[in-house]
Amino acid sequence: MVLNYIWIAFFLLAFVVAVVQSVFYGNVNVWSDIIDSTFANSKTAFEISLGLTGVLSLWMGVMKIGEKGGMVNAISRFLSPVFTRLFPDIPKGHPATGAIFMNIAANMLGLDNAATPLGLKAMERLQELNPKKDTATNPMIMFLVLNTSGLTIIPVSIMVYRAQLGAAQPTDVFIPILLATFVATLAGIIVVSMYQKINLFQPVLIATLGGMCLLVAAIIWFFSSMDKDTMNTVSSLAANVILFTIIVGFILAGIRKKVNVYDAFVEGAKDGFSTAVRIIPYLVAILVAIGVFRASGCMDYLVGGIKNLVAMTGSDTSFVDALPTAIMKPLSGSGARGLMVDTMTAYGADSFAGRLSCIFQGSTDTTFYILAVYFGSVGIKNTRHAVTCGLLADLAGVLAAIFVAYMFFG
């Protein structure tokens, strides 16, 4: 519903601005620019979707091997000591715990197709424990904020889009995204814990969260001691090594479980092909709308206005060109994806704005969409502090994304 209003607004605002430009400024060429943009962006959307097919099939195949090889279950077991303390209201051994673990693990591995049904199942289980069926419980809110903070180990789709749009090193945003999404997730956990009076100073939580913070600090310190060229080289090398190690690890896990890894790969690759085809109409719709919005001059007015406000504070304005992606992300995943692609197309995949838009896209998730779908699936009307906590986690992710982008690419 939110995306519907945004989509309509793009066209209506573009029409109004085009009328103003042609009537008051005599810029009649704006109409031809808008029409040319609709055709050009519809073609671009199709070409991007078609180009996604191969790489997306590859990664969906690899993920299917990992899923059947037990990697999702392994991550669930690894997270168990932490999650039982973050969800103290869930009785020990309740089925909701397993569904939550599976959903979070699937999200971390980028298994979107598996994560959503697992998340809905987790909400059904949590609703069984809910004494007030129309009001969100504490475990529900913690669960959804962990989802909206977007913790993902492998941002497959972002790297695929970068490859399609000509990035020299599509994986160079891998580590920056990891850092930004970690900050968003940590902020979400802290904010929810403050609302729900969860003691974060328990030994297991201190060891886990503190250890992760030290690791992130060590990564930042390690890279901050390098010049920009060396940093980019080492970051890309580390990302490539990590990604290939994950592929080999998934294959070995499949072999250990006596999975026919080839058949599992083909099964997952089929899902990748259908996914790539399925997103064509959505990508066409959003890219055409954004193209019209940009061709009419609306995007220039929006970005220019924000730049002027930022410049008044004496701050650098380089990040503003990528800001539309961050603004859109809590509202719509496909809308933010479209703006990310639009930013890389307009400024270049390897530009500062292009890279930052990718980090924005990977640092948080679609807060309002997730809350609407998950709460709606079990009839929750009173969301309590879920929206506040989700948006605060998003804000932390956006600020972290800007910081790491300047650190790696500024």
Secondary structure in CASP SS format (residue, H / E / C, confidence):
PFRMAT SS
TARGET T0000
AUTHOR 0000-0000-0000
METHOD secondary structure of the structure
MODEL  1
M C 1.00
V H 1.00
L H 1.00
N H 1.00
Y H 1.00
I H 1.00
W H 1.00
I H 1.00
A H 1.00
F H 1.00
F H 1.00
L H 1.00
L H 1.00
A H 1.00
F H 1.00
V H 1.00
V H 1.00
A H 1.00
V H 1.00
V H 1.00
Q H 1.00
S H 1.00
V H 1.00
F H 1.00
Y C 1.00
G C 1.00
N C 1.00
V C 1.00
N H 1.00
V H 1.00
W H 1.00
S H 1.00
D H 1.00
I H 1.00
I H 1.00
D H 1.00
S H 1.00
T H 1.00
F H 1.00
A H 1.00
N H 1.00
S H 1.00
K H 1.00
T H 1.00
A H 1.00
F H 1.00
E H 1.00
I H 1.00
S H 1.00
L H 1.00
G H 1.00
L H 1.00
T H 1.00
G H 1.00
V H 1.00
L H 1.00
S H 1.00
L H 1.00
W H 1.00
M H 1.00
G H 1.00
V H 1.00
M H 1.00
K H 1.00
I H 1.00
G H 1.00
E H 1.00
K H 1.00
G C 1.00
G C 1.00
M H 1.00
V H 1.00
N H 1.00
A H 1.00
I H 1.00
S H 1.00
R H 1.00
F H 1.00
L H 1.00
S H 1.00
P H 1.00
V H 1.00
F H 1.00
T H 1.00
R H 1.00
L H 1.00
F C 1.00
P C 1.00
D C 1.00
I C 1.00
P C 1.00
K C 1.00
G C 1.00
H C 1.00
P H 1.00
A H 1.00
T H 1.00
G H 1.00
A H 1.00
I H 1.00
F H 1.00
M H 1.00
N H 1.00
I H 1.00
A H 1.00
A H 1.00
N H 1.00
M H 1.00
L C 1.00
G C 1.00
L C 1.00
D H 1.00
N H 1.00
A H 1.00
A H 1.00
T H 1.00
P H 1.00
L H 1.00
G H 1.00
L H 1.00
K H 1.00
A H 1.00
M H 1.00
E H 1.00
R H 1.00
L H 1.00
Q H 1.00
E H 1.00
L C 1.00
N C 1.00
P C 1.00
K C 1.00
K C 1.00
D C 1.00
T E 1.00
A C 1.00
T C 1.00
N H 1.00
P H 1.00
M H 1.00
I H 1.00
M H 1.00
F H 1.00
L H 1.00
V H 1.00
L H 1.00
N H 1.00
T H 1.00
S C 1.00
G C 1.00
L C 1.00
T C 1.00
I C 1.00
I C 1.00
P C 1.00
V H 1.00
S H 1.00
I H 1.00
M H 1.00
V H 1.00
Y H 1.00
R H 1.00
A H 1.00
Q H 1.00
L C 1.00
G C 1.00
A C 1.00
A C 1.00
Q C 1.00
P H 1.00
T H 1.00
D H 1.00
V H 1.00
F H 1.00
I H 1.00
P H 1.00
I H 1.00
L H 1.00
L H 1.00
A H 1.00
T H 1.00
F H 1.00
V H 1.00
A H 1.00
T H 1.00
L H 1.00
A H 1.00
G H 1.00
I H 1.00
I H 1.00
V H 1.00
V H 1.00
S H 1.00
M H 1.00
Y H 1.00
Q H 1.00
K C 1.00
I C 1.00
N C 1.00
L C 1.00
F C 1.00
Q C 1.00
P H 1.00
V H 1.00
L H 1.00
I H 1.00
A H 1.00
T H 1.00
L H 1.00
G H 1.00
G H 1.00
M H 1.00
C H 1.00
L H 1.00
L H 1.00
V H 1.00
A H 1.00
A H 1.00
I H 1.00
I H 1.00
W H 1.00
F H 1.00
F H 1.00
S H 1.00
S C 1.00
M C 1.00
D C 1.00
K H 1.00
D H 1.00
T H 1.00
M H 1.00
N H 1.00
T H 1.00
V H 1.00
S H 1.00
S H 1.00
L H 1.00
A H 1.00
A H 1.00
N H 1.00
V H 1.00
I H 1.00
L H 1.00
F H 1.00
T H 1.00
I H 1.00
I H 1.00
V H 1.00
G H 1.00
F H 1.00
I H 1.00
L H 1.00
A H 1.00
G H 1.00
I H 1.00
R H 1.00
K C 1.00
K C 1.00
V C 1.00
N C 1.00
V H 1.00
Y H 1.00
D H 1.00
A H 1.00
F H 1.00
V H 1.00
E H 1.00
G H 1.00
A H 1.00
K H 1.00
D H 1.00
G H 1.00
F H 1.00
S H 1.00
T H 1.00
A H 1.00
V H 1.00
R H 1.00
I C 1.00
I H 1.00
P H 1.00
Y H 1.00
L H 1.00
V H 1.00
A H 1.00
I H 1.00
L H 1.00
V H 1.00
A H 1.00
I H 1.00
G H 1.00
V H 1.00
F H 1.00
R H 1.00
A H 1.00
S C 1.00
G C 1.00
C H 1.00
M H 1.00
D H 1.00
Y H 1.00
L H 1.00
V H 1.00
G H 1.00
G H 1.00
I H 1.00
K H 1.00
N H 1.00
L H 1.00
V H 1.00
A H 1.00
M H 1.00
T C 1.00
G C 1.00
S C 1.00
D C 1.00
T C 1.00
S H 1.00
F H 1.00
V H 1.00
D H 1.00
A H 1.00
L H 1.00
P H 1.00
T H 1.00
A H 1.00
I H 1.00
M H 1.00
K C 1.00
P C 1.00
L C 1.00
S C 1.00
G H 1.00
S H 1.00
G H 1.00
A H 1.00
R H 1.00
G H 1.00
L H 1.00
M H 1.00
V H 1.00
D H 1.00
T H 1.00
M H 1.00
T H 1.00
A H 1.00
Y H 1.00
G C 1.00
A C 1.00
D C 1.00
S C 1.00
F H 1.00
A H 1.00
G H 1.00
R H 1.00
L H 1.00
S H 1.00
C H 1.00
I H 1.00
F H 1.00
Q H 1.00
G H 1.00
S H 1.00
T C 1.00
D C 1.00
T C 1.00
T H 1.00
F H 1.00
Y H 1.00
I H 1.00
L H 1.00
A H 1.00
V H 1.00
Y H 1.00
F H 1.00
G H 1.00
S H 1.00
V C 1.00
G C 1.00
I C 1.00
K C 1.00
N E 1.00
T C 1.00
R C 1.00
H C 1.00
A H 1.00
V H 1.00
T H 1.00
C H 1.00
G H 1.00
L H 1.00
L H 1.00
A H 1.00
D H 1.00
L H 1.00
A H 1.00
G H 1.00
V H 1.00
L H 1.00
A H 1.00
A H 1.00
I H 1.00
F H 1.00
V H 1.00
A H 1.00
Y H 1.00
M H 1.00
F H 1.00
F H 1.00
G C 1.00
END
